[in-house]
């Protein structure tokens, strides 16, 4: 009886240790996803142009001074770095993890940021915006910049997340209006990149004839089921359509990051934190 009890205890402890190791691996070991976007609209000067896409840090640390995350970014040698929202969390509002990452990112390459819903929910965005700008980050708030390479130019736009309006029913209309105004005010170029936190708004981006969209928000569906994909995502519910990777619709391509940290749901399963590396290619 004692032997059986000891054997059972060893078995239970082994299961617990393996579960803890699996949980740590799924939530802390970063993977890099490499994608290529092909388009005849991409100017020749931007052929091979590399964009590192990050999203949804939620105030998480990846090693001291974000060294594990920075190692992944540096390895890609990007031309620009884009961050699509939720760099802080409404419950974990410390800006230190975010600023450590963004200060180092802006030293590597021009870094662009747009808000997510948690920036607004945290009530910390005003001070965060000022600190990001001090760190050399370009905060795009319904605004645009021109990127130049080899004598060619493309446009990069960024719009605010609609969570700041406190009316979920009107969010799609707000996104549409913000995008329309930003396009109107921006310099017209052959190829346009949009940074916007919400992937479920793809029909709006497509109607505006955006060439390439970067989004986050879905956390990869939190739990990824083999052959099915993500299990649940904010504003998309169960078995969401847009959770990770590349989606093409008409002449628009959307890249959705699985993100880096967690928020309301603290556990990722088969869905490790992700750095996305996108290379532009002319057809």
Wavefront OBJ file of the C-alpha trace (Angstrom):
o trace
v 0.000 0.000 0.000
v 2.847 2.360 0.911
v 4.639 1.457 -2.331
v 1.505 2.216 -4.316
v 1.078 5.568 -2.568
v 4.720 6.534 -3.185
v 4.435 5.534 -6.834
v 1.258 7.551 -7.233
v 2.844 10.615 -5.602
v 5.822 10.407 -7.977
v 3.441 10.121 -10.909
v 1.429 13.169 -9.799
v 4.559 15.239 -9.183
v 5.882 14.316 -12.624
v 2.643 15.414 -14.247
v 2.737 18.709 -12.308
v 6.354 19.424 -13.286
v 5.709 18.602 -16.944
v 2.613 20.843 -16.932
v 4.589 23.735 -15.433
v 7.368 23.282 -17.988
v 4.826 23.183 -20.825
v 3.107 26.318 -19.510
v 6.396 28.202 -19.231
v 7.431 27.182 -22.738
v 4.108 28.185 -24.268
v 4.064 31.601 -22.603
v 7.714 32.643 -22.570
v 9.683 31.072 -25.430
v 9.376 33.397 -28.422
v 9.009 32.148 -31.973
v 9.700 34.095 -35.173
v 7.263 33.799 -38.076
v 8.651 34.792 -41.473
v 6.225 35.920 -44.187
v 6.548 37.428 -47.654
v 4.105 39.887 -49.203
v 4.205 39.940 -53.012
v 2.642 42.800 -54.955
v 3.239 44.520 -58.251
v 2.304 47.753 -56.426
v 5.448 47.576 -54.283
v 8.052 49.949 -55.775
v 11.341 48.422 -56.883
v 13.223 50.316 -54.205
v 11.276 48.404 -51.549
v 11.934 44.940 -52.967
v 13.352 42.985 -50.009
v 12.280 45.660 -47.499
v 11.851 44.008 -44.088
v 9.242 44.890 -41.456
v 9.244 43.412 -37.949
v 5.729 43.330 -36.504
v 5.076 43.201 -32.738
v 1.812 43.437 -30.821
v 0.098 42.941 -27.458
v 3.026 43.014 -25.042
v 0.654 43.674 -22.125
v 3.510 44.904 -19.901
v 5.340 41.565 -20.043
v 9.078 41.113 -19.557
v 11.099 38.742 -21.717
v 14.308 38.568 -19.746
v 16.232 41.423 -18.173
v 15.740 44.607 -20.205
v 13.729 42.566 -22.730
v 16.969 40.923 -23.899
v 15.291 37.722 -25.152
v 12.844 39.685 -27.255
v 15.469 42.122 -28.489
v 17.682 39.249 -29.590
v 14.890 37.987 -31.866
v 14.313 41.459 -33.312
v 17.994 42.185 -33.959
v 18.409 38.862 -35.739
v 15.868 39.973 -38.374
v 17.764 43.205 -39.160
v 14.540 45.110 -39.989
v 14.183 48.297 -42.008
v 11.300 49.357 -39.745
v 9.558 47.986 -36.648
v 5.792 48.332 -36.170
v 3.825 47.773 -32.949
v 0.055 47.422 -33.225
v -1.269 48.213 -29.766
v -1.734 46.936 -26.206
v 1.857 47.538 -25.209
v 0.549 47.967 -21.645
v -2.353 46.264 -19.874
v -5.299 47.850 -18.104
v -4.457 45.833 -14.962
v -0.646 45.923 -15.305
v -0.072 49.543 -16.224
v 3.675 49.729 -15.555
v 5.319 51.390 -18.539
v 8.798 50.014 -17.805
v 8.509 46.824 -19.929
v 7.074 48.824 -22.837
v 9.619 51.643 -22.710
v 12.544 49.258 -22.315
v 11.439 47.503 -25.503
v 10.650 50.612 -27.519
v 13.776 52.567 -26.572
v 15.910 49.707 -27.829
v 13.707 49.128 -30.882
v 14.052 52.728 -32.030
v 17.839 52.350 -31.821
v 17.653 49.432 -34.283
v 15.232 50.883 -36.853
v 12.469 53.504 -37.193
v 9.683 52.305 -34.901
v 5.970 53.037 -35.344
v 3.183 52.560 -32.786
v -0.618 52.682 -32.760
v -2.956 52.324 -29.804
v -4.890 49.249 -28.766
v -7.898 49.062 -26.486
v -5.787 48.613 -23.334
v -3.987 51.916 -23.798
v -7.363 53.624 -23.462
v -8.765 51.344 -20.747
v -5.668 51.873 -18.578
v -6.159 55.675 -18.484
v -2.372 55.884 -18.925
v -2.084 56.757 -22.586
v -1.306 60.472 -22.298
v 1.854 59.864 -20.279
v 2.698 56.734 -22.308
v 2.465 58.678 -25.571
v 4.830 61.349 -24.282
v 7.316 58.737 -23.080
v 7.182 56.823 -26.351
v 7.899 59.997 -28.296
v 10.843 60.756 -25.979
v 12.124 57.270 -26.810
v 12.111 58.137 -30.504
v 8.975 56.164 -31.402
v 6.651 57.564 -34.071
v 3.147 57.406 -32.566
v 0.633 57.373 -35.414
v -2.749 58.749 -34.321
v -4.946 58.999 -37.381
v -1.839 60.194 -39.165
v 0.724 59.056 -41.706
v 4.388 59.132 -42.634
v 6.271 58.641 -45.897
v 8.891 55.874 -46.129
v 11.671 56.321 -48.683
v 13.999 53.731 -50.153
v 16.085 53.709 -53.325
v 14.391 56.822 -54.661
v 10.908 55.303 -54.193
v 8.245 56.085 -51.587
v 5.391 54.293 -49.841
v 2.950 55.512 -47.186
v 2.501 54.171 -43.661
v -0.718 55.113 -41.840
v -1.866 54.485 -38.287
v -5.287 54.884 -36.704
v -6.388 55.011 -33.071
v -8.169 52.027 -31.591
v -11.887 52.861 -31.256
v -12.032 51.811 -27.579
v -11.563 55.457 -26.623
v -15.140 56.262 -27.712
v -16.779 53.997 -25.072
v -19.379 52.754 -27.543
v -18.742 49.263 -28.948
v -21.709 49.486 -31.326
v -20.194 52.472 -33.140
v -16.630 51.120 -33.398
v -16.714 50.083 -37.055
v -18.064 53.478 -38.078
v -15.363 55.243 -36.073
v -12.640 53.113 -37.681
v -14.053 53.866 -41.122
v -14.180 57.618 -40.461
v -10.677 57.657 -38.952
v -9.260 55.791 -41.910
v -11.038 57.993 -44.428
v -9.694 61.158 -42.782
v -6.172 59.744 -42.491
v -6.107 58.752 -46.154
v -7.405 62.173 -47.160
v -4.653 63.916 -45.186
v -1.820 61.608 -46.268
v 0.445 61.862 -49.278
v -0.770 59.596 -52.074
v 1.697 56.844 -52.931
v 1.463 53.698 -55.007
v 1.647 51.352 -51.990
v 0.029 51.960 -48.592
v 0.632 50.245 -45.235
v -1.881 50.573 -42.387
v -1.317 49.901 -38.689
v -4.584 49.187 -36.883
v -5.129 47.074 -33.765
v -8.356 45.347 -34.844
v -8.183 42.509 -37.423
v -11.962 42.009 -37.478
v -12.204 45.355 -39.293
v -10.645 43.914 -42.475
v -13.751 44.753 -44.587
v -13.252 48.437 -43.689
v -9.565 48.347 -44.637
v -10.370 46.512 -47.846
v -13.045 49.051 -48.831
v -10.428 51.786 -48.392
v -8.113 49.947 -50.828
v -5.300 49.517 -48.296
v -2.537 47.335 -49.706
v -1.028 45.933 -46.491
v -2.490 45.937 -42.975
v -0.793 45.001 -39.690
v -3.056 44.071 -36.745
v -2.995 42.290 -33.388
v -5.691 42.077 -30.676
v -6.686 38.420 -31.226
v -3.792 36.879 -29.242
v -3.680 34.073 -31.796
v -7.003 32.815 -30.512
v -5.325 32.181 -27.108
v -5.619 28.401 -27.535
v -4.787 27.059 -30.991
v -6.533 23.848 -32.002
v -4.799 21.716 -34.680
v -6.453 21.981 -38.126
v -8.936 24.547 -36.740
v -6.921 27.534 -35.496
v -7.628 29.924 -32.647
v -10.306 29.124 -30.105
v -11.474 32.561 -28.947
v -10.641 36.211 -29.617
v -11.867 39.609 -28.437
v -14.671 41.025 -30.600
v -14.733 37.815 -32.688
v -15.918 35.261 -30.122
v -15.490 31.510 -30.533
v -13.536 30.110 -33.507
v -12.572 33.577 -34.781
v -11.774 34.168 -38.426
v -8.686 36.361 -38.045
v -6.166 35.237 -35.420
v -2.705 34.716 -36.908
v -0.715 34.908 -40.114
v -1.540 36.315 -43.545
v -5.012 36.945 -44.969
v -5.679 38.147 -48.500
v -8.924 39.706 -49.674
v -9.202 41.277 -53.116
v -6.154 43.567 -53.335
v -5.598 43.839 -49.573
v -3.295 41.691 -47.438
v -3.560 41.638 -43.635
v -0.877 40.342 -41.272
v -2.157 39.415 -37.800
v 0.329 38.955 -34.965
v -0.358 36.356 -32.280
v 1.105 38.869 -29.842
v 3.551 38.562 -26.974
v 1.772 38.781 -23.611
v -1.501 37.809 -21.986
v -4.326 39.766 -20.421
v -7.669 38.448 -19.138
v -6.794 34.851 -20.071
v -3.365 34.146 -18.526
v -2.420 31.019 -20.489
v -1.410 30.360 -24.100
v -1.669 26.828 -25.478
v 0.057 25.802 -28.737
v 0.355 29.546 -29.294
v 3.775 30.838 -28.296
v 4.638 34.567 -28.160
v 5.473 35.761 -31.643
v 7.739 38.118 -33.558
v 6.549 38.480 -37.163
v 9.094 39.277 -39.862
v 7.610 40.398 -43.191
v 9.604 40.857 -46.393
v 8.159 42.900 -49.256
v 8.608 41.564 -52.755
v 7.653 42.935 -56.157
v 5.996 40.421 -58.471
l 1 2 3 4 5 6 7 8 9 10 11 12 13 14 15 16 17 18 19 20 21 22 23 24 25 26 27 28 29 30 31 32 33 34 35 36 37 38 39 40 41 42 43 44 45 46 47 48 49 50 51 52 53 54 55 56 57 58 59 60 61 62 63 64 65 66 67 68 69 70 71 72 73 74 75 76 77 78 79 80 81 82 83 84 85 86 87 88 89 90 91 92 93 94 95 96 97 98 99 100 101 102 103 104 105 106 107 108 109 110 111 112 113 114 115 116 117 118 119 120 121 122 123 124 125 126 127 128 129 130 131 132 133 134 135 136 137 138 139 140 141 142 143 144 145 146 147 148 149 150 151 152 153 154 155 156 157 158 159 160 161 162 163 164 165 166 167 168 169 170 171 172 173 174 175 176 177 178 179 180 181 182 183 184 185 186 187 188 189 190 191 192 193 194 195 196 197 198 199 200 201 202 203 204 205 206 207 208 209 210 211 212 213 214 215 216 217 218 219 220 221 222 223 224 225 226 227 228 229 230 231 232 233 234 235 236 237 238 239 240 241 242 243 244 245 246 247 248 249 250 251 252 253 254 255 256 257 258 259 260 261 262 263 264 265 266 267 268 269 270 271 272 273 274 275 276 277 278 279 280 281 282 283
